Amino acid sequence: MRTVVEGPDAEVRAALMRLEHLADLYLSVATPVAMALPAIFEATGELRARIRERLRVNLRALDGALAGSSGTRLEADGGWYAVVRVPETRTDEAWRRRS
């Protein structure tokens, strides 16, 4: 298949950028991955359990590191990151540097 884009240069460039983005979004899956999908789907339950356990371990470690400090971890609803609330006694930069 071939796509032809014509018009003023600026509009053609903008259209080509959007088309490239769309093409990247809808790339087909490689044959080896497609052939492995049944095994991948079968393994997801175990993988999810391992990820959940790793996240629990990480949260316990963070909570331990925060114990006795002025920081508190906000309740997590999901995701890979934890948000820590610290008192407004320093700038963000100073907290980052632990100075």
Jmol script that loads the backbone (N, CA, C; Angstrom):
load data "model"
ATOM      1  N   MET A   1       0.847  -1.167   0.000  1.00  0.00           N
ATOM      2  CA  MET A   1       0.000   0.000   0.000  1.00  0.00           C
ATOM      3  C   MET A   1       0.895   1.233   0.000  1.00  0.00           C
ATOM      4  N   ARG A   2       0.425   2.253  -0.657  1.00  0.00           N
ATOM      5  CA  ARG A   2       1.177   3.490  -0.756  1.00  0.00           C
ATOM      6  C   ARG A   2       0.256   4.653  -0.425  1.00  0.00           C
ATOM      7  N   THR A   3       0.756   5.607   0.321  1.00  0.00           N
ATOM      8  CA  THR A   3      -0.017   6.787   0.680  1.00  0.00           C
ATOM      9  C   THR A   3       0.652   8.003   0.061  1.00  0.00           C
ATOM     10  N   VAL A   4      -0.144   8.824  -0.587  1.00  0.00           N
ATOM     11  CA  VAL A   4       0.369  10.043  -1.198  1.00  0.00           C
ATOM     12  C   VAL A   4      -0.236  11.225  -0.452  1.00  0.00           C
ATOM     13  N   VAL A   5       0.625  12.161  -0.074  1.00  0.00           N
ATOM     14  CA  VAL A   5       0.173  13.361   0.628  1.00  0.00           C
ATOM     15  C   VAL A   5       0.602  14.553  -0.209  1.00  0.00           C
ATOM     16  N   GLU A   6      -0.353  15.393  -0.561  1.00  0.00           N
ATOM     17  CA  GLU A   6      -0.057  16.568  -1.373  1.00  0.00           C
ATOM     18  C   GLU A   6      -0.644  17.802  -0.719  1.00  0.00           C
ATOM     19  N   GLY A   7      -0.053  18.937  -1.024  1.00  0.00           N
ATOM     20  CA  GLY A   7      -0.557  20.199  -0.510  1.00  0.00           C
ATOM     21  C   GLY A   7       0.586  21.118  -0.148  1.00  0.00           C
ATOM     22  N   PRO A   8       0.286  22.198   0.555  1.00  0.00           N
ATOM     23  CA  PRO A   8       1.332  23.117   0.989  1.00  0.00           C
ATOM     24  C   PRO A   8       2.358  22.390   1.870  1.00  0.00           C
ATOM     25  N   ASP A   9       3.622  22.768   1.748  1.00  0.00           N
ATOM     26  CA  ASP A   9       4.707  22.066   2.443  1.00  0.00           C
ATOM     27  C   ASP A   9       4.465  21.910   3.939  1.00  0.00           C
ATOM     28  N   ALA A  10       4.060  22.973   4.610  1.00  0.00           N
ATOM     29  CA  ALA A  10       3.869  22.909   6.061  1.00  0.00           C
ATOM     30  C   ALA A  10       2.775  21.907   6.426  1.00  0.00           C
ATOM     31  N   GLU A  11       1.697  21.893   5.659  1.00  0.00           N
ATOM     32  CA  GLU A  11       0.600  20.970   5.934  1.00  0.00           C
ATOM     33  C   GLU A  11       0.990  19.538   5.612  1.00  0.00           C
ATOM     34  N   VAL A  12       1.775  19.357   4.556  1.00  0.00           N
ATOM     35  CA  VAL A  12       2.245  18.011   4.198  1.00  0.00           C
ATOM     36  C   VAL A  12       3.134  17.468   5.316  1.00  0.00           C
ATOM     37  N   ARG A  13       4.068  18.300   5.801  1.00  0.00           N
ATOM     38  CA  ARG A  13       4.952  17.854   6.888  1.00  0.00           C
ATOM     39  C   ARG A  13       4.136  17.467   8.121  1.00  0.00           C
ATOM     40  N   ALA A  14       3.162  18.296   8.491  1.00  0.00           N
ATOM     41  CA  ALA A  14       2.328  18.008   9.662  1.00  0.00           C
ATOM     42  C   ALA A  14       1.527  16.718   9.451  1.00  0.00           C
ATOM     43  N   ALA A  15       0.977  16.557   8.267  1.00  0.00           N
ATOM     44  CA  ALA A  15       0.191  15.351   7.975  1.00  0.00           C
ATOM     45  C   ALA A  15       1.073  14.108   8.015  1.00  0.00           C
ATOM     46  N   LEU A  16       2.283  14.194   7.465  1.00  0.00           N
ATOM     47  CA  LEU A  16       3.191  13.051   7.469  1.00  0.00           C
ATOM     48  C   LEU A  16       3.603  12.675   8.888  1.00  0.00           C
ATOM     49  N   MET A  17       3.800  13.660   9.735  1.00  0.00           N
ATOM     50  CA  MET A  17       4.139  13.364  11.140  1.00  0.00           C
ATOM     51  C   MET A  17       2.993  12.629  11.820  1.00  0.00           C
ATOM     52  N   ARG A  18       1.753  13.083  11.570  1.00  0.00           N
ATOM     53  CA  ARG A  18       0.601  12.412  12.175  1.00  0.00           C
ATOM     54  C   ARG A  18       0.429  11.006  11.608  1.00  0.00           C
ATOM     55  N   LEU A  19       0.647  10.850  10.316  1.00  0.00           N
ATOM     56  CA  LEU A  19       0.537   9.520   9.706  1.00  0.00           C
ATOM     57  C   LEU A  19       1.604   8.568  10.251  1.00  0.00           C
ATOM     58  N   GLU A  20       2.814   9.080  10.444  1.00  0.00           N
ATOM     59  CA  GLU A  20       3.880   8.246  10.997  1.00  0.00           C
ATOM     60  C   GLU A  20       3.527   7.801  12.411  1.00  0.00           C
ATOM     61  N   HIS A  21       2.960   8.711  13.189  1.00  0.00           N
ATOM     62  CA  HIS A  21       2.531   8.367  14.542  1.00  0.00           C
ATOM     63  C   HIS A  21       1.461   7.268  14.512  1.00  0.00           C
ATOM     64  N   LEU A  22       0.482   7.413  13.638  1.00  0.00           N
ATOM     65  CA  LEU A  22      -0.566   6.392  13.516  1.00  0.00           C
ATOM     66  C   LEU A  22       0.012   5.052  13.096  1.00  0.00           C
ATOM     67  N   ALA A  23       0.939   5.080  12.145  1.00  0.00           N
ATOM     68  CA  ALA A  23       1.548   3.832  11.685  1.00  0.00           C
ATOM     69  C   ALA A  23       2.295   3.150  12.829  1.00  0.00           C
ATOM     70  N   ASP A  24       2.984   3.925  13.654  1.00  0.00           N
ATOM     71  CA  ASP A  24       3.700   3.350  14.792  1.00  0.00           C
ATOM     72  C   ASP A  24       2.739   2.749  15.812  1.00  0.00           C
ATOM     73  N   LEU A  25       1.570   3.361  15.987  1.00  0.00           N
ATOM     74  CA  LEU A  25       0.598   2.850  16.946  1.00  0.00           C
ATOM     75  C   LEU A  25       0.037   1.496  16.535  1.00  0.00           C
ATOM     76  N   TYR A  26      -0.050   1.265  15.259  1.00  0.00           N
ATOM     77  CA  TYR A  26      -0.716   0.064  14.770  1.00  0.00           C
ATOM     78  C   TYR A  26       0.233  -0.897  14.087  1.00  0.00           C
ATOM     79  N   LEU A  27       1.483  -0.967  14.558  1.00  0.00           N
ATOM     80  CA  LEU A  27       2.419  -1.934  13.998  1.00  0.00           C
ATOM     81  C   LEU A  27       1.916  -3.338  14.293  1.00  0.00           C
ATOM     82  N   SER A  28       2.078  -4.217  13.347  1.00  0.00           N
ATOM     83  CA  SER A  28       1.637  -5.588  13.569  1.00  0.00           C
ATOM     84  C   SER A  28       2.638  -6.314  14.457  1.00  0.00           C
ATOM     85  N   VAL A  29       2.177  -7.347  15.112  1.00  0.00           N
ATOM     86  CA  VAL A  29       3.016  -8.144  15.990  1.00  0.00           C
ATOM     87  C   VAL A  29       3.887  -9.055  15.138  1.00  0.00           C
ATOM     88  N   ALA A  30       5.143  -9.202  15.528  1.00  0.00           N
ATOM     89  CA  ALA A  30       6.058 -10.082  14.813  1.00  0.00           C
ATOM     90  C   ALA A  30       5.591 -11.533  14.937  1.00  0.00           C
ATOM     91  N   THR A  31       5.861 -12.335  13.938  1.00  0.00           N
ATOM     92  CA  THR A  31       5.418 -13.732  13.910  1.00  0.00           C
ATOM     93  C   THR A  31       5.867 -14.516  15.141  1.00  0.00           C
ATOM     94  N   PRO A  32       7.126 -14.411  15.585  1.00  0.00           N
ATOM     95  CA  PRO A  32       7.501 -15.179  16.780  1.00  0.00           C
ATOM     96  C   PRO A  32       6.673 -14.801  18.014  1.00  0.00           C
ATOM     97  N   VAL A  33       6.373 -13.536  18.152  1.00  0.00           N
ATOM     98  CA  VAL A  33       5.548 -13.102  19.291  1.00  0.00           C
ATOM     99  C   VAL A  33       4.132 -13.639  19.131  1.00  0.00           C
ATOM    100  N   ALA A  34       3.587 -13.551  17.936  1.00  0.00           N
ATOM    101  CA  ALA A  34       2.229 -14.060  17.692  1.00  0.00           C
ATOM    102  C   ALA A  34       2.160 -15.550  17.998  1.00  0.00           C
ATOM    103  N   MET A  35       3.186 -16.298  17.631  1.00  0.00           N
ATOM    104  CA  MET A  35       3.199 -17.744  17.883  1.00  0.00           C
ATOM    105  C   MET A  35       3.335 -18.036  19.381  1.00  0.00           C
ATOM    106  N   ALA A  36       3.974 -17.152  20.111  1.00  0.00           N
ATOM    107  CA  ALA A  36       4.198 -17.367  21.546  1.00  0.00           C
ATOM    108  C   ALA A  36       3.044 -16.862  22.409  1.00  0.00           C
ATOM    109  N   LEU A  37       2.066 -16.178  21.804  1.00  0.00           N
ATOM    110  CA  LEU A  37       0.990 -15.583  22.600  1.00  0.00           C
ATOM    111  C   LEU A  37       0.278 -16.558  23.533  1.00  0.00           C
ATOM    112  N   PRO A  38      -0.054 -17.778  23.095  1.00  0.00           N
ATOM    113  CA  PRO A  38      -0.724 -18.683  24.047  1.00  0.00           C
ATOM    114  C   PRO A  38       0.109 -18.908  25.314  1.00  0.00           C
ATOM    115  N   ALA A  39       1.400 -19.108  25.165  1.00  0.00           N
ATOM    116  CA  ALA A  39       2.261 -19.322  26.332  1.00  0.00           C
ATOM    117  C   ALA A  39       2.373 -18.044  27.156  1.00  0.00           C
ATOM    118  N   ILE A  40       2.436 -16.906  26.489  1.00  0.00           N
ATOM    119  CA  ILE A  40       2.524 -15.620  27.199  1.00  0.00           C
ATOM    120  C   ILE A  40       1.268 -15.410  28.028  1.00  0.00           C
ATOM    121  N   PHE A  41       0.096 -15.629  27.413  1.00  0.00           N
ATOM    122  CA  PHE A  41      -1.162 -15.453  28.145  1.00  0.00           C
ATOM    123  C   PHE A  41      -1.270 -16.444  29.304  1.00  0.00           C
ATOM    124  N   GLU A  42      -0.790 -17.659  29.108  1.00  0.00           N
ATOM    125  CA  GLU A  42      -0.845 -18.666  30.160  1.00  0.00           C
ATOM    126  C   GLU A  42       0.028 -18.269  31.347  1.00  0.00           C
ATOM    127  N   ALA A  43       1.130 -17.598  31.089  1.00  0.00           N
ATOM    128  CA  ALA A  43       2.081 -17.238  32.149  1.00  0.00           C
ATOM    129  C   ALA A  43       1.699 -15.947  32.872  1.00  0.00           C
ATOM    130  N   THR A  44       0.695 -15.229  32.394  1.00  0.00           N
ATOM    131  CA  THR A  44       0.407 -13.922  32.987  1.00  0.00           C
ATOM    132  C   THR A  44      -0.057 -14.005  34.430  1.00  0.00           C
ATOM    133  N   GLY A  45      -0.779 -15.044  34.804  1.00  0.00           N
ATOM    134  CA  GLY A  45      -1.241 -15.174  36.183  1.00  0.00           C
ATOM    135  C   GLY A  45      -0.070 -15.240  37.145  1.00  0.00           C
ATOM    136  N   GLU A  46       0.901 -16.101  36.845  1.00  0.00           N
ATOM    137  CA  GLU A  46       2.092 -16.227  37.685  1.00  0.00           C
ATOM    138  C   GLU A  46       2.885 -14.926  37.679  1.00  0.00           C
ATOM    139  N   LEU A  47       3.016 -14.316  36.521  1.00  0.00           N
ATOM    140  CA  LEU A  47       3.768 -13.070  36.419  1.00  0.00           C
ATOM    141  C   LEU A  47       3.119 -11.969  37.250  1.00  0.00           C
ATOM    142  N   ARG A  48       1.798 -11.840  37.161  1.00  0.00           N
ATOM    143  CA  ARG A  48       1.096 -10.829  37.957  1.00  0.00           C
ATOM    144  C   ARG A  48       1.315 -11.052  39.441  1.00  0.00           C
ATOM    145  N   ALA A  49       1.266 -12.317  39.888  1.00  0.00           N
ATOM    146  CA  ALA A  49       1.477 -12.621  41.304  1.00  0.00           C
ATOM    147  C   ALA A  49       2.889 -12.224  41.726  1.00  0.00           C
ATOM    148  N   ARG A  50       3.871 -12.493  40.887  1.00  0.00           N
ATOM    149  CA  ARG A  50       5.255 -12.130  41.208  1.00  0.00           C
ATOM    150  C   ARG A  50       5.424 -10.608  41.264  1.00  0.00           C
ATOM    151  N   ILE A  51       4.772  -9.912  40.348  1.00  0.00           N
ATOM    152  CA  ILE A  51       4.856  -8.444  40.349  1.00  0.00           C
ATOM    153  C   ILE A  51       4.193  -7.879  41.602  1.00  0.00           C
ATOM    154  N   ARG A  52       3.007  -8.388  41.941  1.00  0.00           N
ATOM    155  CA  ARG A  52       2.323  -7.909  43.158  1.00  0.00           C
ATOM    156  C   ARG A  52       3.178  -8.132  44.402  1.00  0.00           C
ATOM    157  N   GLU A  53       3.814  -9.305  44.496  1.00  0.00           N
ATOM    158  CA  GLU A  53       4.662  -9.578  45.654  1.00  0.00           C
ATOM    159  C   GLU A  53       5.857  -8.636  45.684  1.00  0.00           C
ATOM    160  N   ARG A  54       6.463  -8.398  44.533  1.00  0.00           N
ATOM    161  CA  ARG A  54       7.603  -7.471  44.482  1.00  0.00           C
ATOM    162  C   ARG A  54       7.174  -6.063  44.912  1.00  0.00           C
ATOM    163  N   LEU A  55       6.000  -5.634  44.488  1.00  0.00           N
ATOM    164  CA  LEU A  55       5.497  -4.321  44.896  1.00  0.00           C
ATOM    165  C   LEU A  55       5.239  -4.263  46.398  1.00  0.00           C
ATOM    166  N   ARG A  56       4.688  -5.350  46.970  1.00  0.00           N
ATOM    167  CA  ARG A  56       4.470  -5.394  48.426  1.00  0.00           C
ATOM    168  C   ARG A  56       5.794  -5.293  49.175  1.00  0.00           C
ATOM    169  N   VAL A  57       6.812  -6.018  48.698  1.00  0.00           N
ATOM    170  CA  VAL A  57       8.137  -5.971  49.322  1.00  0.00           C
ATOM    171  C   VAL A  57       8.704  -4.556  49.228  1.00  0.00           C
ATOM    172  N   ASN A  58       8.568  -3.941  48.067  1.00  0.00           N
ATOM    173  CA  ASN A  58       9.083  -2.577  47.887  1.00  0.00           C
ATOM    174  C   ASN A  58       8.371  -1.587  48.808  1.00  0.00           C
ATOM    175  N   LEU A  59       7.052  -1.719  48.954  1.00  0.00           N
ATOM    176  CA  LEU A  59       6.310  -0.814  49.841  1.00  0.00           C
ATOM    177  C   LEU A  59       6.720  -1.009  51.300  1.00  0.00           C
ATOM    178  N   ARG A  60       6.930  -2.274  51.702  1.00  0.00           N
ATOM    179  CA  ARG A  60       7.388  -2.519  53.071  1.00  0.00           C
ATOM    180  C   ARG A  60       8.764  -1.886  53.298  1.00  0.00           C
ATOM    181  N   ALA A  61       9.640  -1.993  52.310  1.00  0.00           N
ATOM    182  CA  ALA A  61      10.971  -1.391  52.428  1.00  0.00           C
ATOM    183  C   ALA A  61      10.866   0.127  52.535  1.00  0.00           C
ATOM    184  N   LEU A  62      10.009   0.720  51.726  1.00  0.00           N
ATOM    185  CA  LEU A  62       9.816   2.170  51.790  1.00  0.00           C
ATOM    186  C   LEU A  62       9.248   2.569  53.138  1.00  0.00           C
ATOM    187  N   ASP A  63       8.228   1.851  53.609  1.00  0.00           N
ATOM    188  CA  ASP A  63       7.635   2.164  54.910  1.00  0.00           C
ATOM    189  C   ASP A  63       8.678   2.040  56.018  1.00  0.00           C
ATOM    190  N   GLY A  64       9.558   1.038  55.915  1.00  0.00           N
ATOM    191  CA  GLY A  64      10.623   0.888  56.896  1.00  0.00           C
ATOM    192  C   GLY A  64      11.598   2.050  56.852  1.00  0.00           C
ATOM    193  N   ALA A  65      11.926   2.497  55.650  1.00  0.00           N
ATOM    194  CA  ALA A  65      12.847   3.625  55.499  1.00  0.00           C
ATOM    195  C   ALA A  65      12.221   4.915  56.032  1.00  0.00           C
ATOM    196  N   LEU A  66      10.912   5.027  55.950  1.00  0.00           N
ATOM    197  CA  LEU A  66      10.232   6.240  56.411  1.00  0.00           C
ATOM    198  C   LEU A  66       9.945   6.224  57.913  1.00  0.00           C
ATOM    199  N   ALA A  67      10.029   5.051  58.542  1.00  0.00           N
ATOM    200  CA  ALA A  67       9.721   4.940  59.970  1.00  0.00           C
ATOM    201  C   ALA A  67      10.622   5.885  60.760  1.00  0.00           C
ATOM    202  N   GLY A  68      10.020   6.661  61.618  1.00  0.00           N
ATOM    203  CA  GLY A  68      10.778   7.593  62.437  1.00  0.00           C
ATOM    204  C   GLY A  68      11.209   8.857  61.721  1.00  0.00           C
ATOM    205  N   SER A  69      10.823   8.997  60.466  1.00  0.00           N
ATOM    206  CA  SER A  69      11.187  10.208  59.727  1.00  0.00           C
ATOM    207  C   SER A  69       9.985  11.137  59.660  1.00  0.00           C
ATOM    208  N   SER A  70      10.192  12.286  59.059  1.00  0.00           N
ATOM    209  CA  SER A  70       9.092  13.239  58.924  1.00  0.00           C
ATOM    210  C   SER A  70       8.284  12.997  57.651  1.00  0.00           C
ATOM    211  N   GLY A  71       8.680  12.016  56.855  1.00  0.00           N
ATOM    212  CA  GLY A  71       7.958  11.717  55.615  1.00  0.00           C
ATOM    213  C   GLY A  71       6.887  10.672  55.830  1.00  0.00           C
ATOM    214  N   THR A  72       5.819  10.766  55.055  1.00  0.00           N
ATOM    215  CA  THR A  72       4.756   9.765  55.099  1.00  0.00           C
ATOM    216  C   THR A  72       4.408   9.366  53.675  1.00  0.00           C
ATOM    217  N   ARG A  73       4.128   8.071  53.512  1.00  0.00           N
ATOM    218  CA  ARG A  73       3.744   7.583  52.182  1.00  0.00           C
ATOM    219  C   ARG A  73       2.250   7.759  52.000  1.00  0.00           C
ATOM    220  N   LEU A  74       1.856   8.339  50.881  1.00  0.00           N
ATOM    221  CA  LEU A  74       0.435   8.443  50.567  1.00  0.00           C
ATOM    222  C   LEU A  74      -0.078   7.072  50.160  1.00  0.00           C
ATOM    223  N   GLU A  75      -1.344   6.821  50.442  1.00  0.00           N
ATOM    224  CA  GLU A  75      -1.952   5.538  50.099  1.00  0.00           C
ATOM    225  C   GLU A  75      -1.896   5.331  48.594  1.00  0.00           C
ATOM    226  N   ALA A  76      -1.484   4.143  48.198  1.00  0.00           N
ATOM    227  CA  ALA A  76      -1.351   3.833  46.767  1.00  0.00           C
ATOM    228  C   ALA A  76      -2.605   3.111  46.280  1.00  0.00           C
ATOM    229  N   ASP A  77      -3.103   3.540  45.134  1.00  0.00           N
ATOM    230  CA  ASP A  77      -4.236   2.863  44.507  1.00  0.00           C
ATOM    231  C   ASP A  77      -3.771   1.915  43.412  1.00  0.00           C
ATOM    232  N   GLY A  78      -2.514   1.966  43.078  1.00  0.00           N
ATOM    233  CA  GLY A  78      -1.963   1.129  42.022  1.00  0.00           C
ATOM    234  C   GLY A  78      -0.797   1.843  41.379  1.00  0.00           C
ATOM    235  N   GLY A  79      -0.212   1.202  40.418  1.00  0.00           N
ATOM    236  CA  GLY A  79       0.900   1.822  39.705  1.00  0.00           C
ATOM    237  C   GLY A  79       2.243   1.375  40.237  1.00  0.00           C
ATOM    238  N   TRP A  80       3.291   1.961  39.693  1.00  0.00           N
ATOM    239  CA  TRP A  80       4.662   1.562  40.002  1.00  0.00           C
ATOM    240  C   TRP A  80       5.360   2.528  40.940  1.00  0.00           C
ATOM    241  N   TYR A  81       4.768   3.643  41.255  1.00  0.00           N
ATOM    242  CA  TYR A  81       5.432   4.688  42.013  1.00  0.00           C
ATOM    243  C   TYR A  81       4.745   4.906  43.342  1.00  0.00           C
ATOM    244  N   ALA A  82       5.526   5.358  44.314  1.00  0.00           N
ATOM    245  CA  ALA A  82       4.971   5.762  45.603  1.00  0.00           C
ATOM    246  C   ALA A  82       5.198   7.260  45.743  1.00  0.00           C
ATOM    247  N   VAL A  83       4.247   7.922  46.382  1.00  0.00           N
ATOM    248  CA  VAL A  83       4.363   9.352  46.622  1.00  0.00           C
ATOM    249  C   VAL A  83       4.595   9.546  48.113  1.00  0.00           C
ATOM    250  N   VAL A  84       5.649  10.278  48.426  1.00  0.00           N
ATOM    251  CA  VAL A  84       5.990  10.540  49.821  1.00  0.00           C
ATOM    252  C   VAL A  84       5.741  12.009  50.111  1.00  0.00           C
ATOM    253  N   ARG A  85       5.009  12.261  51.183  1.00  0.00           N
ATOM    254  CA  ARG A  85       4.753  13.645  51.614  1.00  0.00           C
ATOM    255  C   ARG A  85       5.810  14.006  52.639  1.00  0.00           C
ATOM    256  N   VAL A  86       6.459  15.134  52.429  1.00  0.00           N
ATOM    257  CA  VAL A  86       7.471  15.626  53.367  1.00  0.00           C
ATOM    258  C   VAL A  86       7.042  17.011  53.836  1.00  0.00           C
ATOM    259  N   PRO A  87       7.476  17.402  55.027  1.00  0.00           N
ATOM    260  CA  PRO A  87       7.092  18.726  55.520  1.00  0.00           C
ATOM    261  C   PRO A  87       7.725  19.830  54.677  1.00  0.00           C
ATOM    262  N   GLU A  88       7.099  20.961  54.665  1.00  0.00           N
ATOM    263  CA  GLU A  88       7.581  22.093  53.864  1.00  0.00           C
ATOM    264  C   GLU A  88       8.666  22.861  54.606  1.00  0.00           C
ATOM    265  N   THR A  89       9.688  22.150  55.035  1.00  0.00           N
ATOM    266  CA  THR A  89      10.788  22.781  55.765  1.00  0.00           C
ATOM    267  C   THR A  89      11.999  23.029  54.878  1.00  0.00           C
ATOM    268  N   ARG A  90      11.973  22.514  53.661  1.00  0.00           N
ATOM    269  CA  ARG A  90      13.072  22.671  52.707  1.00  0.00           C
ATOM    270  C   ARG A  90      12.491  22.846  51.314  1.00  0.00           C
ATOM    271  N   THR A  91      13.347  23.231  50.402  1.00  0.00           N
ATOM    272  CA  THR A  91      12.936  23.284  49.002  1.00  0.00           C
ATOM    273  C   THR A  91      12.939  21.869  48.446  1.00  0.00           C
ATOM    274  N   ASP A  92      12.284  21.682  47.310  1.00  0.00           N
ATOM    275  CA  ASP A  92      12.300  20.378  46.643  1.00  0.00           C
ATOM    276  C   ASP A  92      13.732  19.944  46.363  1.00  0.00           C
ATOM    277  N   GLU A  93      14.545  20.883  45.916  1.00  0.00           N
ATOM    278  CA  GLU A  93      15.948  20.581  45.594  1.00  0.00           C
ATOM    279  C   GLU A  93      16.700  20.122  46.843  1.00  0.00           C
ATOM    280  N   ALA A  94      16.478  20.786  47.957  1.00  0.00           N
ATOM    281  CA  ALA A  94      17.154  20.388  49.196  1.00  0.00           C
ATOM    282  C   ALA A  94      16.715  19.001  49.655  1.00  0.00           C
ATOM    283  N   TRP A  95      15.432  18.671  49.507  1.00  0.00           N
ATOM    284  CA  TRP A  95      14.970  17.319  49.851  1.00  0.00           C
ATOM    285  C   TRP A  95      15.643  16.294  48.955  1.00  0.00           C
ATOM    286  N   ARG A  96      15.757  16.620  47.685  1.00  0.00           N
ATOM    287  CA  ARG A  96      16.365  15.679  46.750  1.00  0.00           C
ATOM    288  C   ARG A  96      17.814  15.410  47.124  1.00  0.00           C
ATOM    289  N   ARG A  97      18.526  16.442  47.523  1.00  0.00           N
ATOM    290  CA  ARG A  97      19.937  16.299  47.872  1.00  0.00           C
ATOM    291  C   ARG A  97      20.138  15.785  49.279  1.00  0.00           C
ATOM    292  N   ARG A  98      19.055  15.703  50.069  1.00  0.00           N
ATOM    293  CA  ARG A  98      19.129  15.290  51.473  1.00  0.00           C
ATOM    294  C   ARG A  98      20.073  16.186  52.265  1.00  0.00           C
ATOM    295  N   SER A  99      20.061  17.474  51.938  1.00  0.00           N
ATOM    296  CA  SER A  99      20.962  18.382  52.653  1.00  0.00           C
ATOM    297  C   SER A  99      20.295  19.002  53.857  1.00  0.00           C
TER     298      SER A  99
END
end "model"
wireframe off; spacefill off
backbone 0.3
color backbone group
